[in-house]
Amino acid sequence: MLHLMKLRRGNKLNETPLAQIKENEMNINNLQQSRLVKYLSSYLAFVFIVLQVVDIISEPFAFSENLIVYLVYFFAFILVFVVLAAIKSDKKTNRLEDSKKSVNGNKVIYISLSIILVLIILNVYQFINIRGQNIPEKVVNFGELSIQSEPKGASVKFAKIDLSGKIISNFTKLGNTPLDKNFFETGDYLLKIEMRGWNPLVYNIEVETNILNDIKAFLFAEGQLTDNMAFVRSGLSMIDTNVIINDFYIDKNEVTNDDFLKFIINGGYQNKILWPEEMNIKGEKLKRDKALKILVDKTGNSGPRKWSRSMYASGEGQKPVSGITWYEANAYSKFVGKRLPSFEEWWRAALGDPDQDTKKKLIRQLNFGGLQSGKLNNVGNNIAAVSEFGVFDMAGNIREWTNTYFNKNKIIYVGGSWKDPEYIFDPNWRDSYPPWLSDDIIGFRCAYSTE
């Protein structure tokens, strides 16, 4: 009897490991038949395949370097819905249905694993081949940039631009002046130098390899007269290097239609102080009152030749005023307490010192010969079209009157227009108009002496 009880106990002990093995096999089988496992394995296999294919074709098709990262984020987001769908499906489907479909589900898993294995082999093969090749690394060159300002403490922001002047990066703050020897990747940049209560400046600079750019910005306090003007420090003339051009201010932009409308509304044409007593109109000297009766728009009212009823065309308020004579440009300048710039002042504001090669950079970023827009642009349309003193649209867009006579009967204009060829943007090239001539391609900007 005692022996029989021991035998039964022994058999019971021997049965326990077998039961656990069977239970583990059932759990594994259930796991294999689980929709969650099938969905996840299939989805992950699909994601792996897509990423591999995109990685292979990204170089020949010039896809963005961040495309893989964006795809990973996208698939990770979708994964949440895949898991939820699988769990919901497991709850609704009984074991009998699952067992019937297990064979097909296993086939999907096996096929997916096979594809993954093939892709891994291909990647290993590709890695072995690439390792033996000499792949040139991208060479990045740097230059240095130092920025001083008067007064100190001005905020400096920068953005990278392409050769046409298009901004290709967001403005990023560099710091406050003074800033010494900051390393920049070579290329073209826009700098914004700003300080509350002071007129801001914009610079277009080129950073070259192992060359230090030393910028000295002269800010001046905001004021009604000098608002929207740039300060041009004293320096050599581009025309005659024996001549020193004294400090002066010049408008950052050409005078607009909106600006000139204020002149008309406030009686600019009727204010005798603004006009000479006698004007040369088409070779004939006319008294002021008689001459002003000729300086009218299409409807016979005072204003530029192409205006109507002393008003410009709709939507053109921010375009440079055009169709005006030198007399009108000069009268407006007096009206706002300024004057027209001289020929030498204008070129200094455009190109800076004679030893600087800034002409090519300005031309490629301006509206010349109809190549960019085929029409007259709004003032400041291209923020990169700026001289070293922060003056915009000095070349192209519209010709500009100066106060420099070519001879007794003609006055020099500068800059060229959107209709002109690039070669006229040259301090050695000069042309002139009689002061009574008006044209849709000539306007002006004002200057102001510091003394």
Order of alpha helices (4+ residues) and beta strands (2+ residues): alpha-alpha-alpha-alpha-beta-beta-beta-beta-beta-beta-beta-beta-beta-beta-beta-alpha-beta-beta-alpha-alpha-alpha-alpha-beta-beta-beta-beta-beta
